[in-house]
Amino acid sequence: QVQLVESGGGLVQAGGSLRLSCAASGIIFSRSDMGWYRQAPGKQRELVAMITSRGYTNYSDSVKGRFTISTDNAKNTVYLQMNSLKPEDTAVYYCYAQGVLRNYWGQGTQVTVSS
């Protein structure tokens, strides 16, 4: 059974930082493409950051230069370091993993950035 469990969300003031974590079981992150998506109320879920099994990263233009995705293979965990947060970053953030046969999603963690 594959499970992705996010943590680290919360309330932060604009300009602040948060670090999201996604701990995986039943899947090996080092062999998978991994990433973070987010969804704000009334908006479609959008890609925030991805990291491939080869270590290549990709970021949405809106977060490039502010967010950093990384992994700890020993802990089978993917992180999203979010700096210089803006109110428009407010959303539910979802962990993502590309499995062999299907994609997997975490339950999401709320990030709220106040003005």
Phi, psi and omega in degrees: 000128179269130176225136174239122184239115179272153174205165175105355178289170180163196180257131180216150177283153176306136183092349181276186184227152172218153175236116178268145177235147176226109179264130185250146170224146179081003178211146181259111183298326182296344179251008186231154166284134184230157180187184178232134171241165175217156179218120176265156179305131179078004181238159177284154175295134184232150176291134174257306182203146177227150172223131182271170178297341177269358176094002178285142182241154176215139182231148171293151182300329184290340182243353183302131182090347180246325182252150177224127176261140179208167180228154170238098186295327179297327179262358182052049186227141174245143183239156170227107176273121184244116179244163179050049185295145180240155177305327179290352173280352180300124183182171167271127182258131184243134172279145184225142173218137177269109178273182181293317185251342183199170175269154179234147182228144171279178181280342178099152176225135184281132172240123179237124181247117181272153180287000000 
